[in-house]
Structure formats: C-alpha cells, structure tokens
Amino acid sequence: MMSDSQKNLTYRDAGVDIDAGEALVDRIKPLAARTLREGVLSGIGGFGGLFEIPARYKTPVLVSGTDGVGTKLRLAFEWNRHDTVGIDLVAMSVNDILVQGAEPLFFLDYFACGKLDVDVAAQVVGGIAKGCELSGCALLGGETAEMPGMYPDGEYDLAGFAVGVVEKSALIDGREAVQPGDVLLGLASSGAHSNGYSLLRKVLEYTGAKPEETFNGQLLGDVVMAPTRLYVKPVLAALSQFGPAIKGLAHITGGGLLENVPRILRAGLQAQIASSAWAMPALFEWLQREGRIDSQEMYRVFNCGIGMVLAVAADQAEAIKQFLTEQGETVYVLGDIKTADEDASRTVVA
C-alpha cells in the first residue's frame, strides 16, 4: 500500500512521456502536409485517415502492401543514421504494389520505441514523408508507440503499409501475360536497398570496416545506408505510355533475382538472365570478395544492382528502354523468357 509520503505516480514515472509524443506530432504535421494529394480528406491527428478514390478511376481495384526495413535498422542505431530509413520503409511497400500497376494513394507508418527521442523520431518520419513525396502518395497517418521495457535505449522498430489503386482492366498479372520471347529489362538499384543486411552486416563484422572509411570515392556509411530507389513515377509513366506491352514487373527484394523474377512466371517458363548484361556495383563486388560469397548466393540474397525487372513485348523493348532512360532510370537488357521443363529452375543467371 502506498504511504502518504509517497508521491502520486504519473505516466512519465512509468516511462511514457505524453508531452514528447505531442511534440513529435507537431513536428510531423508540416512534413505530412507536403505529401497532400488529390483524394486526401483528413490530415494527421485524427483517429483514422480519410481518403477518397479519385473519380478518374471507373472500376478501381485497391492494392495494398506492407513491410519493414529489416536489420538495416541495426546499422541506423550503431551509426546514428536515421534520416533515410524512412525512405526505405515507404519504398518497400510502394514498389511492391507498383508491380501490379497500382498508383500509390496513401501510406501509414508504425514507429515503436522504448523511450521516445523526438529528434530521432522526427528524422525517421522526415524520411517517410520524403519517400511519400517522391512516390506521389500521401502520408495519411500513423502510430508512435512508446513502450518502456520493450526496446533498448536508442532503438526502435518500423513498419508501414501503402494502399494504391489500379483500373481493373489495367491490372498487371505476369503469370497470365508473360510469354516465351518476352524481353527482360532491369532498372538499376541505388545500392543494397533494404535486403540482405544480415549477411551484409556479417561481412562488415568480418572486415572491421567502419562507416567513416572511404569506399569507391564515397563514405562507406553513405554507400551502405543509401535509401531504396523509388520506381513509382517512371514506371507508372511507362505503363501509361505502353500499356499491355509491359506484361510483368518484379520488385527485387528479399530473395534477390533468383526468387523474385519467378513470381511473375507461370509453370513451364524460365527467365534467362545474362550476368554480363550489367556490371555489378562496387558494393556487391566488395561483399562477394570479402565475404567469399558464391555467385548464386549473391543472386539469391541481394539485388546485385537490379532493383526492378520488367518483362516486356520484344517488339517494344527498345522503345520502353529508351522511354525509361529519358525518365531518369538506368536500364539494362537482362535476357528473355524461354520455355522450360516444369521442374527446371525458374530463373537462371549465367
């Protein structure tokens, strides 16, 4: 029983600072305001975010995706680099829903920590807002959870989800459309994006490499923490221009080229990719050399420099490549689609 001499407990005594949470909301509001777009009916601060599907869609289909940032966060904590992981968070979801032809409409995030550091959280959410701006979707809301005892000091977790829309007639389903003879185009990645970081961190541990070291003319920390590339605007523009000629899209995330390209192929088809079609970026060459990683393991874990793959009609491949190049993408002709026995590997990189 509490004695008269003991003070009355508050939520702050239990480790939750409501004032800090309100200060963060105040910091977030102008960031979210920069992401406002057609369809937003409510802003940050309500119990739920309201969004109206744009009237230009006649038979709209909603497409949703959710993801996190994975163990790349461990480096964010250790290296005190919090300004770009929010971009990663957005990119992992909006790039996923893009592969079905969806225009991202809005994004919501979940930020959880043991003790809220407003400055760190604002950096993270600033990255989220930037990712939303770059992909044309609204930061419609989110949740900041301060949970004492659940996370060590200085650490947090991130999750989020995006909702997009596509005209039903324009839905992309590679399994139905991709045919033998279709050409595979690869869009360059900006680095390791947000996948394979458990192995990447193991190589850093083996080598003792530090973020302040110079690597290929840049700081190693900048190279390793480079945010995931957002492909939304260029690819949506290409879909608008070329329509059915773009038959399938694969976002190269966990599982690399070997596991993600087959997700758009039906049984009996094989993606044949020439490793000579592009130069593996210096980061991946270093990881492979220093970690003594087998080439097939590299292609199964990392994007190896290719962040998005398009399966396109052969007679439109050059035009699509040129268009995407004009949109600012680096585009490679990776290979093509062949027939194969149903028990054969679905993707071959050789």
N, C-alpha and C positions, 0 to 999 in steps of 0.2 A: 504494500500500500504506500502511495506517495505521501510523504510527510509535508507539513505546512511550509518547511524551509526549502523544499524542492521547488524549482521553477516549473511553470506550465510548459509542456513540450510543444514545439511547433514543427511544421513540415520541414523547415530548414534544419532543425536539430536532427531530423531523420535522414538528411542528406539531399533533400529536394528543394531547389531554390526557385520558387514560382516567379520571383522578380526577374531572375536571369532568363527564364523562359519567355516572359513578356518582352524583355529587351531584345531577345532574338527575333521574335515575331516582328517587332518594329524595324529591325534591320532587314528582314526578309521582304517585307511588303514592297519597297521600291524595286527590289530585284525581280519579284514576280510581276510587277506592273509592266516591266519591259517585255514580258512574254505574252501580253494580251493579244488576242487574235479574234477573228470572226468566230462567233459561237459562244464566247465566254459570257455567262450571265451573273456570275458571282466571283468575288476575289478571295484572297487569303483571309482566314479568320472565322469563317462560318463553320458549322458542323459538317457540312458537305459542300462540295463544289458543284456548281450547276453549269451545264454545257448543252447548247442546242446544236444538233447536227445541221450543217449548212444546207440551205434549201436547194443548192445546185445538184445535190445527190437525189436521184429519183428512186432507186432501190438500194438504199445504203446497207452495207454489212459492216458491223463493228468487228475490229480485230484487236486483241489485247495481248500484251506480253509483259513479263515480269522478270527481274533479275537483280543481282547484286554486283559487287566489284571483286569479290573473292579475296585471295590473300595478297593482292596488290595493296590492300589496306595496311598490311603489316609494314610495308616499306613507307607508307604515308606516315605511320606513327613514328617509326625509327628515324626517318629522315626529316620529319616535320614538314611534309609536303602535302598540304590539304586542299590546294586551290584547283586541282584538275580532276580529282577522283569523282567529283560530282558530274563532270562531263562524261566520264566513263559510265557512270550509273545510267544516265539518260541514253547514251549511245547503245548500250547493250540491249535495251528494250526497243528503242525506235528503229534500230537497224533490223531487229528481228521481225517486227510487224511490217516493215517495208518489203520483205521478200514475198509477201502475198499481195503486194501492190497498194498497201494501205498508206494513206496520208495521216501522219500522227496529229491527233487533235489536242490531247492534254496528257499531262504527266503528274503523278503524285509520288512523294518520297516518304520514307520512314527512316529517321535518324535516331538511334538509340545509344545512350552512353551511361556511365556510372555517375559522373559529375559533369554538368554542362559547362563547357568553356565557350562563352558566347563568341569570342573572336575566331576560334577554330571552327565552330559550327557555321558561322557566317561565311567563312572561306569555302566550306564544303557546299553550302546552299548557293553561294555565288557561282560555283562551278555548275551546279544543277541548272540554275537559271540560264547560264551561258549555253549549256547544251540544248536547252529548250529553245532559246533564240536561234541557234544555228540550225535546228531541225524544224522550226516553224510551228512548234506546239506550245501550248500554254502550261505554265506551272500553276495548276489549278488548286493545289492544296498539299497537305502532307501532315506528318505527325513527328513531333520531337518528344522522345521519351527519356526522362532522366530517372534511372533505376539504380539507386545505390546498392553496391554489393554484387551487381550483375556483371560489371565490366571493370577491369583495372583502370587506374587513373591514366588519363591520356589516350584511352582507346575508345572506339565507338564502332558501331556497325551501320551499314547502309543497305537499304533495299528500296525498290521503286517499281512502278508499273506505268505503262503507257497504253492509251486507248487510241486507236485510229479508225479510219473509215475508208471503204473502197466501194465503188459501184459493183453490184453483184456480177454484172456482165464482164467486169474487168478484173475479177479475182484471178490471181496467178496460182496455178497448181501444176508445178513442173511434172509431176508424175503422170498427168494426163497429156501434157503438151509436148514434152521433150522427146525428140525422135533421133534415130541414128543419122549422123551427118551434121547435126547442130554443132555450132562452134561455141567454145568456152572462152569467155573474156574474163580477165581478172582485174579488179581495181586494187591499186596499191594500198597497203595499210600504212598507218603512221608509226608503227612500232609493234610491240607485243600486245597492244590493246589491253584487254583485261583477262587474258587466259594464259595458263601455263606458268603462273607466277610461283607456284610451289616448287617447280623444277628450276625456274629462273633464280629464285632465292637460294636454292641449294648450290647453284653454280657460284653465286656471289659469296656464299659461305666458304666454298672450297678455295676460291681465289683470293679472298680477303679484299676484294675490290670495294672502293668507297665512292660515295656519290659525288664527292668533290674532285675526283680524278678526271683528267681529260680523256675523252673517248671519241676518236674519229672527228676531232675538231670541236666537240661539244663536251659539256659536263656529263659524266655518266649518269648522274641523277636525273638530268633533263631527258636523256635518251630513254632510260628505263621507265620514267614516270610520264612520258608523252601520252596525252589522252587519246582515247579511241577515236578514230576518224568517223565522222557522221556522213553517211552516204545519201541521206534523205533527199535533199533538194536536187542534186544532179540526176539521181536515178528516177525520181518522180517526173522530172522534165523529160528524160529519155522515154519513160513509159507513155507520157502524153504524146510524144513525137512518133514513136514506133509501134506502140500498142502490142498486138499479138506476136510481133516478131521477137519480142523478149519473152521467152517461154518459161524460164525458171530462174530463180535467184536463190543463192545460198550465202548466208552470213557465216563467215569463217570464225567460229568462236571455239569453245572447248571441244576438242576432238579434231581440230585442225582441218586440213584439206581432206584427209582420208575419211573422216567421219561425217563431215557436213555436206559435201557435194552429193553423196548418195541419198540424202534426204529428199532430193528433188527428182530422183530417178526411179522408175518402176523396175520390177524384176526383168532381167534379160538385157539391161542396158549397162554400159560401163563408161565412165569418164576417163579418158586417156589424156594425161597432162604431161607435157614435156618439161622437165626440170630446167632445161636450157632456155625456156621461154622468158625467164626473168632472172635477174641477179638477186640472190638472197641478200638482204640488207646486212650491214656490218654487225649489228647487234646479234642477229641469229647465227652468223658465221662464228662470232666470238663464243656464243653459248654452246654451239656444237663442238667447237675445238676445245674449249676449256673444260666442258663437261663430258667430253668424249661420248657424245650422244649420237647414236645411229641415225642415219638419214631418215629412215622410215619412222622412227620415233619422233624426230623433229616434225615431220609432216603430220603426225598424229596428235601432237601436243600443241604446237604453235601455228600461227597463221603463216609464218615464214615470209612475210612481206605481201601477202594477198589477203585483203580483208573482206572482199565480196566477190562472188563468182556469178556471172550471168551466162545462161545457156540461150543462145540466140540463133535465129534462122541464118543459114550460111550466106544467103544472098543479101542479107542486110548487115552482116557482121562488120564490114569495113565502115559503113555509114554510122553504125551505132558507136563503134570505137572512136571515130572522128568526132561525133557529137559529144560524147562523154569527155574526151580530151579538151574540147572547147569549153566544157563546163568546169574545168579545173582538175579533172581526175587524171591519174597516170594509169593507162590501160594496156594490158598485155593480152595477146592471143595465146592462150594457155594450151589449147588442144581441141579435141572434139569428142563427140559421143559415138560409141560403137555398140554393136550387138555383142552379147557375151553369154556364156552359159550361166544359168541362174545361180550356180554355186561359185562363180568366179568373183574375184574382188570387184567391188562396185566402183572403186576409184583406184587408178594406177598412176603413180608419179614416178617417172623413169627418165 
